């Protein structure tokens, strides 16, 4: 799926959002990297005011791809991934019952939807989104949009049990990488929504965000030219990928599918 026209099934990553200290600078960086335009096409008019500060939505071909929220002092964080839910309050209760914590919400976000922020038993944060007027990401799985979220955890076992209990995921190993502690997360209908990577060297658990690009090396050059930093591109079983760090210290991955 690349163009989303309805609410995603429960447990599907459905929105991503980044808190930044300088919204205009963030819009410039992500616009240069991904070619995003913003809601009204003018930096002075793109941001709507929220209770936390100004907010802008990055667009790919006019479709919502991600959110940028301005908050003084925010830097060096991570993209927050929101899971789709038809019942935000019910899912929040399952989170608590399964050993997680609800940190904020559930609350109404205007007429857009109902949201919450939670933390799993290994300390990774994520959001819930019950879409109404806004579905979440309207474009995924294509260049310049979200393609994947994976959880990295020093001790992955509690996380596997937690997400299976909350969202009904089935858990599968990865035969393509037998030497890696990686578990696929699949919805009850069998659709893969991401995975959990066990990495004892990880300093803390967290959900990582991966954006698809058409050309990894070209995207790395754009990121550096726009004021970010980047690791060397590397080829994996599935994609050619690189780690990008934006001007505020937020790290994320980019990846291009193999050329046909």
C-alpha positions in Angstrom: 0.0 0.0 0.0 1.3 3.5 -0.8 -1.8 5.7 -0.8 -3.9 5.5 2.3 -7.6 6.4 2.0 -9.0 5.0 5.3 -8.1 4.2 8.8 -5.5 1.5 9.0 -6.2 -1.8 10.9 -5.3 -1.8 14.6 -1.6 -2.1 15.3 -0.4 -0.6 12.0 2.1 2.3 12.2 -0.2 5.1 11.0 1.5 8.4 11.8 5.0 9.8 12.6 5.8 13.0 14.4 8.9 14.9 15.4 9.3 17.6 18.0 11.8 20.2 17.1 13.2 23.5 18.6 13.0 25.4 15.3 10.2 24.6 13.0 11.3 26.7 10.1 14.8 25.1 10.2 13.3 21.6 10.4 11.0 22.4 7.4 14.0 23.5 5.4 16.0 20.4 6.2 13.3 17.8 5.6 12.1 19.7 2.5 15.6 19.5 1.1 16.0 15.9 2.0 12.6 14.5 1.0 11.2 17.2 -1.2 8.4 17.7 1.2 6.1 20.7 0.7 3.9 21.8 3.6 0.2 22.5 4.1 0.0 25.9 2.5 3.2 25.9 0.5 4.7 29.0 2.4 6.9 28.8 5.4 5.2 31.7 7.0 1.8 30.1 6.7 2.3 26.3 6.9 2.2 25.9 10.7 -1.0 25.7 12.6 -0.8 26.6 16.3 -1.4 23.8 18.8 -1.3 23.7 22.6 2.4 22.8 22.3 3.4 25.3 19.7 3.4 25.6 15.9 2.8 22.4 13.8 3.4 21.7 10.2 2.6 18.7 8.1 5.0 17.4 5.4 3.4 16.5 2.1 4.4 14.1 -0.6 2.5 14.8 -3.8 -0.1 16.7 -1.7 -0.6 13.8 0.7 0.2 13.9 4.4 3.5 12.1 5.2 4.6 13.3 8.7 4.2 16.0 11.3 6.7 18.5 12.7 5.9 20.2 16.0 7.8 23.1 17.5 8.7 23.1 21.2 11.3 25.2 22.8 14.3 23.3 24.0 13.5 20.1 22.0 16.5 18.5 20.4 18.2 15.2 19.9 14.9 13.2 20.3 13.4 10.6 18.0 10.5 10.4 15.6 7.4 9.3 17.5 5.5 6.4 15.8 1.7 6.2 16.4 -0.1 2.9 16.1 -3.6 2.8 14.6 -6.5 1.9 16.9 -10.2 1.9 16.6 -10.6 2.4 20.3 -7.8 4.5 21.9 -9.2 4.1 25.4 -9.5 0.4 25.1 -6.0 0.0 23.8 -4.6 2.3 26.5 -6.2 -0.1 29.1 -4.6 -3.1 27.4 -1.2 -1.3 27.5 -1.5 -0.9 31.3 -2.7 -4.4 31.8 0.2 -5.8 29.8 2.8 -4.0 31.9 3.2 -0.7 29.9 2.4 2.8 31.0 0.2 5.5 29.5 2.2 8.7 29.7 -0.3 11.1 28.2 -4.0 10.9 27.1 -6.1 9.6 25.7 -7.2 13.0 24.6 -9.2 14.5 21.7 -7.1 16.4 19.1 -9.6 18.9 17.7 -11.8 16.9 15.3 -8.7 15.1 13.9 -8.8 12.1 16.2 -8.0 10.7 19.7 -4.4 10.2 20.8 -2.3 8.8 23.6 1.5 8.4 24.3 2.6 5.2 26.0 5.7 3.4 27.1 6.3 -0.3 26.8 7.9 -2.5 29.5 11.4 -2.0 28.0 11.2 1.8 28.0 10.3 2.5 24.4 7.7 5.2 23.7 5.1 5.1 21.0 1.7 6.7 20.3 -1.8 5.6 19.6 -4.0 7.3 17.0 -7.7 6.8 16.5 -8.3 8.7 13.3 -11.4 10.7 12.5 -11.0 13.8 10.3 -7.3 12.9 9.8 -6.3 9.3 9.1 -2.6 9.7 9.7 -0.1 9.1 7.0 -1.8 9.3 3.6 1.3 8.1 1.7 3.6 5.3 2.8 6.0 2.7 1.3 7.2 4.9 -1.5 10.1 7.4 -1.8 10.1 10.3 0.7 7.6 8.6 3.0 7.5 6.2 5.9 8.4 2.7 5.0 9.1 0.9 8.3 9.4 1.0 12.0 11.5 -1.4 14.1 12.0 -1.6 17.8 15.6 -2.0 19.0 15.9 -3.3 22.6 18.8 -4.7 24.7 16.3 -7.2 26.1 13.6 -7.9 23.5 11.7 -10.7 25.3 9.4 -8.4 27.4 8.6 -6.3 24.3 7.6 -9.3 22.2 5.2 -10.5 24.9 3.8 -6.9 25.4 3.1 -6.1 21.8 1.5 -9.5 21.1 -0.8 -9.0 24.1 -1.8 -5.4 23.2 -2.2 -5.7 19.4 -2.6 -9.4 18.8 0.6 -9.7 16.7 2.0 -13.0 15.8 5.8 -13.3 16.1 8.0 -14.9 13.4 11.8 -15.2 13.2 13.8 -13.9 10.2 15.2 -16.7 8.1 17.1 -14.2 5.9 19.3 -13.2 8.9 19.8 -16.3 11.0 22.6 -14.7 13.1 20.5 -11.7 14.0 18.0 -11.6 16.9 15.1 -10.2 14.9 11.4 -11.0 15.2 8.7 -10.0 12.7 5.6 -8.5 14.1 2.5 -9.4 12.0 -1.1 -8.3 12.5 -3.8 -11.1 12.9 -4.4 -10.9 9.1 -0.7 -11.8 8.5 0.5 -8.3 7.4 4.0 -7.5 8.6 4.0 -4.1 10.4 7.6 -4.1 11.6 9.9 -6.0 13.9 11.8 -6.2 17.1 15.6 -6.3 17.1 17.5 -7.6 20.1 20.8 -5.7 20.5 22.5 -6.1 23.9 24.8 -3.1 23.0 21.8 -0.7 22.5 22.0 1.9 25.2 18.2 2.1 25.5 15.1 0.7 23.8 13.4 2.8 21.2 11.4 2.6 18.0 13.4 3.5 14.9 11.9 5.2 11.8 12.9 4.3 8.3 12.0 6.5 5.3 12.2 5.1 1.7 14.2 7.1 -0.8 14.8 6.5 -4.5 18.6 6.7 -4.2 20.4 6.3 -0.9 23.6 7.9 -1.9 21.9 11.0 -3.4 19.8 11.4 -0.3 22.9 11.2 1.9 24.4 14.1 -0.1 21.2 16.1 0.2 21.1 15.6 4.0 24.7 16.7 4.4 24.2 19.7 2.2 21.1 20.7 4.2 23.0 20.7 7.5 22.6 17.2 8.7 25.2 14.4 9.0 25.1 10.9 7.6 26.8 7.5 7.9 28.2 5.6 5.0 25.6 3.9 2.9 25.6 0.1 3.2 23.9 -2.8 1.4 21.7 -5.2 3.3 19.6 -8.1 2.4 16.6 -5.9 1.6 17.8 -2.3 0.9 20.8 0.1 0.5 20.5 2.1 3.7 22.2 4.9 5.7 21.8 6.6 9.0 20.9 10.3 8.9 21.1 12.8 11.8 19.2 16.0 11.3 20.5 19.4 12.5 18.9 18.9 15.9 20.5 15.5 16.6 17.5 13.3 15.7 18.7 10.0 14.1 16.7 7.9 11.6 17.3 5.6 8.7 16.8 5.9 4.9 16.7 3.1 2.5 16.3 2.5 -1.3 15.0 -0.7 -2.7 17.3 -2.7 -5.1 17.3 -1.5 -8.7 15.1 -3.8 -10.8 
